[in-house]
């Protein structure tokens, strides 16, 4: 059985302009091919139960594709329930530098902000 990947109009997450800028810089610096999109997902682990997955990848079976400000977004269908309404930002401050995840579905998060429970 063959699965067809198609773009869906409304993405379950949002990327801030700071996150988009940083992701575009990473794409350019690392020479990431155009056929790779940004995979956003979750996996089991971390101190709160789940950790976020964020990286460039190619679409796979069971993925939904979205377009955000010219960035192809890849989300596994099974992960969407944990990501709906989430905002990803990039912080570049004195005390903290990196991607942050503001997830309304998280019932609790760890101190580092990359692990959550739902």
Protein Blocks (a to p, Z undefined) as FASTA:
>chain_A
ZZdddddfbdfbdcdfklmmmmmmmmmmnopafkbccdddddeedjnopacdddddddde
hiacddeehiacdddfklmmmmgopacdddddfkbgcdddddfkbmbdcfkopaccZZ
